[in-house]
Amino acid sequence: MRAKWMVVSVIALTAFGCSQTDEPKIELVGNKKFTLEVEDFKLTNAKVQDLEEASGGKVVVLQDEYSQAEKTIQLSKGNYQITVFALGTSFDEDAFYLSIGDTFEGRLYPESPGEILPTLDTVHYTQKADGPCKILFTYAEPNVLLDHIEFVP
């Protein structure tokens, strides 16, 4: 009896779009701030590390020039102010690259080393139409801890 119940549950969840393989759709509507945790991105040659003061309690470390953290979200058309929160261990170990969609790519770093802070530069990004938006973090310097990225319409 239990096995039949489990099969029915999985079929029901899949039919309603709740299968584990579905990428969640993220829609930004109105003036709501939205935050994504970098540890939830697809990681390549990067590691998740526990850090109590991080939002979500975890950070991502890009280990070398082959490291990246990537996620594609469904984003509503509009203008966004984007801020990344990260921790640099020193002024020589605090930079990373960020690409948003197909229009922004830049080298960013937190305001100062030693604690999780927003990046010195805020990114201004325009999503031209409702649809997918790729977010990609890549390595620039060692020992940078990436916490989260914030979108504000």
Buried (B, 14 or more C-beta within 10 A) or exposed (E): EEEEEEEEEEEEEEEEEEEEEEEEEBEBEEEEEBBBBBBBBEBEEBEBEEBEEBBEEBBBBBBEEEBBBBBBBBBBEBEBEBBBBBBBBEEEBBBBBBBBBEEEEEEBBBEEBEEBBBBEBBBEBEBEEEEEBEBBBBBBBBBBBBBBBBBBB
